């Protein structure tokens, strides 16, 4: 299936949010609280003429999606990009073309396409500085066979979720990473 066909199959942002059962409130908090600075807006306005669209591979239970998706929506709004959401677990044929490190179905994945459905850039599942944060927290966990592993892992996830929801510097890291990816791809026609 072509990327245009995948895009056509996707949910709008409103449809995606209406069907959410997990992290809807948290995603809404970020969407309402995050704003782009003037420099970012200027960069995104220069991309507007390219009529890019975005396919988002996601699931509502994913904490990284809770953080990244609303920031993408703000970026897309400023750049005039239409966004469609595909649930990862229902669209593995596409997901398996965008594995992280060639093995992991990590989400979200943002696939930026042009009018003709050509892939122009891919981003996800995390901004590099967010990945460093996650890696440092994971290093503090006991071994997987340790009796406290599940409890400590759950504490780590709760700590990350709270940070994702409240720490605006993390929001800026995600925004910077996405915009940098778009700039590096020299998307100018």
C-alpha positions as CSV (number, residue, x, y, z in Angstrom):
1,X,0.0,0.0,0.0
2,X,1.3,3.5,-0.8
3,X,1.9,6.1,1.8
4,X,-0.9,8.1,0.3
5,X,-3.3,5.1,0.9
6,X,-2.0,4.8,4.5
7,X,-2.6,8.5,5.0
8,X,-6.2,8.2,3.6
9,X,-6.9,5.3,6.0
10,X,-5.9,7.4,9.1
11,X,-7.9,9.1,11.7
12,X,-8.0,12.9,12.0
13,X,-6.6,14.3,15.3
14,X,-10.2,14.8,16.6
15,X,-11.2,11.2,15.6
16,X,-8.1,9.9,17.3
17,X,-8.6,11.8,20.5
18,X,-12.3,10.9,20.6
19,X,-11.4,7.2,20.6
20,X,-8.7,7.5,23.2
21,X,-9.2,5.5,26.5
22,X,-5.8,6.1,28.0
23,X,-3.7,9.3,28.4
24,X,-6.4,11.5,26.8
25,X,-6.4,14.0,29.7
26,X,-2.6,14.1,29.8
27,X,-2.4,14.6,26.1
28,X,-4.9,17.4,26.3
29,X,-2.9,19.1,29.1
30,X,0.2,19.2,26.9
31,X,-1.8,20.3,23.8
32,X,-3.2,23.2,25.7
33,X,0.0,24.1,27.5
34,X,2.6,23.9,24.8
35,X,3.4,26.8,22.5
36,X,6.0,27.3,19.9
37,X,8.4,30.3,20.0
38,X,8.7,32.9,17.3
39,X,11.8,31.3,15.7
40,X,10.1,28.0,15.4
41,X,7.0,29.6,13.9
42,X,9.2,31.3,11.3
43,X,10.9,28.1,10.4
44,X,7.6,26.3,10.1
45,X,6.1,29.0,8.0
46,X,8.9,28.4,5.5
47,X,7.8,24.8,5.2
48,X,4.1,25.6,4.7
49,X,4.4,25.9,0.9
50,X,5.4,22.3,0.6
51,X,2.0,21.0,1.5
52,X,3.5,18.2,3.7
53,X,1.3,15.7,5.5
54,X,2.1,13.5,8.4
55,X,1.2,9.9,9.2
56,X,1.4,9.1,12.9
57,X,1.9,5.5,14.1
58,X,0.7,5.5,17.7
59,X,-1.4,4.0,20.5
60,X,-3.2,5.9,23.2
61,X,-1.5,3.8,26.0
62,X,2.0,4.9,25.0
63,X,3.5,7.6,27.2
64,X,5.9,8.7,24.5
65,X,2.9,9.3,22.2
66,X,1.1,11.2,25.0
67,X,4.1,13.6,25.0
68,X,5.0,13.8,21.3
69,X,1.6,13.7,19.6
70,X,0.3,17.0,20.9
71,X,3.6,18.8,20.2
72,X,3.5,17.4,16.6
73,X,-0.1,18.8,16.3
74,X,1.1,22.3,17.2
75,X,4.0,22.0,14.8
76,X,1.7,20.7,12.0
77,X,-0.8,23.6,12.7
78,X,1.9,26.2,12.2
79,X,3.4,24.4,9.1
80,X,0.0,23.8,7.5
81,X,0.4,20.0,7.7
82,X,-2.5,17.7,7.6
83,X,-2.1,14.9,10.2
84,X,-3.6,11.3,10.2
85,X,-3.2,8.8,13.0
86,X,-2.9,5.1,12.5
87,X,-3.0,2.7,15.5
88,X,0.2,0.7,15.5
89,X,-1.3,-2.6,16.5
90,X,-3.9,-2.5,13.7
91,X,-1.4,-1.4,11.1
92,X,1.7,-3.7,11.6
93,X,2.4,-3.9,7.8
94,X,3.3,-0.2,7.9
95,X,4.8,-0.3,11.4
96,X,7.2,-3.0,10.4
97,X,8.6,-0.7,7.7
98,X,9.6,1.8,10.5
99,X,11.1,-0.3,13.2
100,X,13.4,1.4,15.7
101,X,16.9,0.0,15.5
102,X,15.5,-2.5,13.0
103,X,13.8,-4.6,15.7
104,X,11.4,-2.5,17.9
105,X,7.9,-1.4,17.2
106,X,8.5,1.7,19.3
107,X,6.0,4.5,18.9
108,X,5.1,7.2,18.0
109,X,6.6,7.3,14.5
110,X,5.9,10.4,12.4
111,X,6.2,9.9,8.6
112,X,6.3,13.2,6.7
113,X,5.1,12.9,3.1
114,X,4.6,15.3,0.2
115,X,1.6,15.7,-2.0
116,X,2.6,12.7,-4.1
117,X,3.0,10.5,-1.1
118,X,6.8,10.5,-1.2
119,X,8.5,10.1,2.2
120,X,10.3,13.3,3.1
121,X,11.3,12.7,6.7
122,X,10.7,10.3,9.6
123,X,10.9,11.1,13.3
124,X,10.4,9.1,16.4
125,X,9.9,7.5,18.8
126,X,11.8,9.9,21.1
127,X,13.9,13.1,21.0
128,X,17.6,12.2,21.7
129,X,17.6,14.1,25.1
130,X,14.4,12.3,26.1
131,X,16.0,9.0,25.1
132,X,19.0,9.8,27.3
133,X,16.6,10.5,30.2
134,X,14.8,7.2,29.7
135,X,18.1,5.3,29.4
136,X,19.5,6.9,32.7
137,X,16.3,5.9,34.5
138,X,16.4,2.4,33.1
139,X,20.0,2.0,34.3
140,X,18.7,2.5,37.9
141,X,16.3,-0.4,37.6
142,X,17.2,-3.8,39.1
143,X,17.7,-6.8,36.9
144,X,14.5,-8.1,35.2
145,X,14.6,-11.3,37.4
146,X,14.9,-9.3,40.6
147,X,11.7,-9.5,42.8
148,X,11.4,-5.7,42.9
149,X,11.8,-5.1,39.1
150,X,8.1,-4.8,38.3
151,X,7.5,-2.4,41.2
152,X,10.6,-0.3,40.4
153,X,9.7,-0.3,36.6
154,X,6.2,0.9,37.5
155,X,7.6,3.7,39.6
156,X,9.9,4.7,36.8
157,X,7.0,4.8,34.3
158,X,4.9,6.9,36.7
159,X,7.9,9.3,37.2
160,X,8.3,9.6,33.4
161,X,4.6,10.2,32.8
162,X,4.5,13.0,35.4
163,X,7.6,14.6,33.9
164,X,6.2,14.3,30.4
165,X,2.9,15.9,31.5
166,X,4.5,18.8,33.6
167,X,8.1,19.5,32.5
168,X,7.9,22.1,29.7
169,X,11.6,21.8,29.0
170,X,10.9,18.2,27.8
171,X,8.2,19.6,25.5
172,X,10.7,22.0,24.1
173,X,13.2,19.2,23.5
174,X,10.6,17.3,21.5
175,X,9.7,20.3,19.5
176,X,13.3,21.1,18.8
177,X,14.0,17.6,17.7
178,X,11.1,17.4,15.3
179,X,11.8,20.8,13.8
180,X,15.5,20.0,13.5
181,X,14.6,16.8,11.6
182,X,12.5,18.8,9.2
183,X,15.2,21.4,8.7
184,X,18.0,18.7,8.2
185,X,16.0,17.0,5.4
186,X,16.1,20.3,3.5
187,X,12.5,20.0,2.6
188,X,12.4,23.2,0.6
189,X,11.1,22.5,-2.9
